[in-house]
Amino acid sequence: MTLVAAAVCPHPPLLIPDVAAGAAQEAAALRAACLEAVGSLGSARPDLVILVGDAQETGPRPGGQAGGFAGFGVPLDVTLGRAADGTPDGRLPLSLSVGAWLLREARIAGVHRGFGIAESTTSTAAAASGVTLAGQAERVALLVMGDGSARRRAKAPGALDERAEGFDLAVSTALAGADCDALLDLDPDLATDLMAAGRASWQVLAGAGWGVPWRAEVTYDDAPYGVGYFVATWQRENG
């Protein structure tokens, strides 16, 4: 039982054309990169796809749980895979709602589950969650949702912080090299200061992927709205 592939994407609601409305074209390159990365998961022939993202509480999200974008004025709902039995309680957080939309649009077949990870989760606990997730099927793929710092520019959501660019560079470099140790070294307190909503999710990936040989590539790295967005793919060597 092991992780055979992973895709990393950000989770701004503007990825959804109905939500972005008139700004949909501005996000076209990011959306295309995300869909291509998510589509690459299918080539790994996973038995199980697990969607990982920022949430208020840490824990599994079963297939069939729904989310949506009504909070952005758009009556659009998405569902994470299919329910095994009945309709599960609860709603998907934004990160997993965007991820569920990407899985649907990329037409990734198979069994889908979710896992929310709280911002306060320690690096050690996040990595341990990744180990557990990687052991849930013979061939597991992860779709990991997470934004970089929201303080890359003066007009960014959190205003400019001079440390933001260096933090995001460290993340991008680690993703490009499938450097699990570097991801686990990300400082949770600094990530919180910089409003980086992906730190814990990336460390789940590091735990799941540690010790495995990867072919890794970052296909998008930019901060078009003062928020760092990364898209990356990891494919297991000889997998």
N, C-alpha and C positions, 0 to 999 in steps of 0.2 A: 504494500500500500504506500503510495507516494505521490508527490506533486509532479505532474508532467508538463504543465504549462501555466503561465500567468499573464494577465494583461493588467496594466495600470492605467487608469484614466482619472481625470478630475470630475467633479460633480456640480458644476454651475448649472442652474436651471436653463440658462440660455442655450445649452446644447439641444434643448427640445424646440424645434421650429415653432410650434404653436405658442410656446411661452415667449420665445425671443421675438416673435412677430416681425416688426419692421427691421430688427437688428439680426434677423436670422442669417443673412448673407455674411455679416461680419464674423460669425462663428463657423462659417462653412468649412474652413481648413481644419479647425479643431474637431468639429463633428466628424469629418471624413477620417481623420487620424484615429479617433476613438473607435469608429465602426470597423475600420480595418484591423485594429489591434484586437478588438473583441472577436471579430471573425476568425482571427488566427487560432483561437482556442479550439475551434472545431477540428482543425487539422491534427490535433494531438489525440483525438479519439477518447475524450474523457468519459468515465462512467458517471461522474458527478461534477457539476459546476457549482462552486460556492462563491457567492457575492459577498464581499467584505466592505464595510464602510462605517463611517462615523455615526454614532448613535448616542442617545442619552444614557442608555444602560447597555452593558456588555451581555451578550447572549445570542443564542441561535434564533433565526427567523425561518419558520417552516415554509416550504413551498405552498403556494396558494395565497400567501399574505399579500394584501394590496397596498398601494400607495398612490399618490397623485399630486396634482399641481394646482388644486383649487386655491391655495394660499397665494398664488401668483395670478389669480383671476382667470384661470383656464380650467374648464371642467373636463380634465383629462385624467383618467385613472389608468394605472398599470398594475399587473399582477406578476409576482415572482413565480414562474413555473406553474405547476399544478398541485393542488392540495392532495395529500395522501388519504385524508379522511375528513370529510366535512370542510367547513370554512374556518380557518384559524383566526383567533382574535388578534386585535392590534393592527396598527398601520405601520407601513414602512417609513423610516425617516427619509429626508431628502436624498442623502447619499445613495441609499439603496433603491429609492424610486427612480433616480436617474440611471443607475446601473441596470435595473429591471427593464427600463425602456431600451437601453443599448442592447441587452441580450435579445429582446424581442425584435428590434430592428435588424440586428445582425443575423437573426434566424438561427440562433444556437440551440440545437435540439438537445434532448436528454433531460436528466433530473437536475433541477435547480434548487438550491437552498441558500439561505442568507445568514450572515453573522454580523451583528452590530458590535462595535467596539467603542467604549466610552473614552472621551478625551483624557480623562484622569488616569487611565490604565498605565501601569508602569511598563517600561521596556521589557522587563523579564516576563511579566504576565502576558503581554501581547505576543511575545515570541512563543510562550507555552501554548497559547491559543492556536497559533499557527501550526505547531507540531500536532496538536489534536485534530485540526481540520484536515491536514495532509493525510491522516490515517483513517479517514472516514470511508474510503473506497479504494479499489485497486489502482485506479487512475483518476486523480483529482486535478481539476483546473480551478484556478482562482481568478476572479475579476475583482481587482482591488481599487476602490474609489478613494481619492484623496487630493485635496488642493494644497499647494504650497503656501508660502507666506502671502497674506493679504495686506502687506505693508511695503510693497515694492515702489510705490510712487506717492507723491504728495497728495494726489486726489484718489488714492486707493481707499478701500473701505476702512482700513485702520490707520491711514496716514503713513508717511514715510518713516521707515526705520532703517538706518544704515547697515544693520546686521542682516537684513532680509535677503539681499542678493547673495551673500556668502552662504547663508543657510540653504537657499534653493539650489545653488551650484553644487553643494555637497550632496543634496538629494539626487539631482540629475546625474551626477557622476556615479553615485552608488547604484542607481537603477541601470545605467548604461553598462556598468561592469558586473552586474548581479552580485554586488558586494554586500552580502548579508551582515557582515560585521560592521561595516560603515553605517548601514541603516539602523542597526541596533545601538550604535553610538550616538544617534541623534538625541539631543537634550530635550526632554519633555517640557521643562520650564521655559527654555528658549522658544520651543515650538509654540507654546501657549502665548508667550509675549508677542510673537510674530504672527499670531492668528493663522497658523498652519494647520489646517483641518485634516491632514493626511498622516501625521506622524505615527499614531498608533496603528493605523491600517497598514502602513508600509512595514512596520515592525512585526505585524502578523505575517506578512509575506516573508520577511527575513527568517522568522522561525520555521515556516513551512518549507522554505527553500534552502536552508543552511546545509552545507555539505554536499550539495548536488551540483554537477557540472551543467552550466547553462550557456546557451547562445542568447545574448541579450542585446537589445537595441532600444534607444530612445528615439521616437519618431516625431515628437513634438515637444518643444521646450520654449515657452514664451510667457509673458505676463501682459496680455493685451489690455487688461483693465486694472493693472496694478496688483494682480493676484497671480502667483506662479502656477502654471498649468503644465503638467508632464503627461505624456503618453508613452508607454513602454511595453515591450513584449519580452517575455522569457520563455524559451523553449528548451526543454531538457535535451542534453546531448545524447544521441543514440536512444532517444525515448520512444 
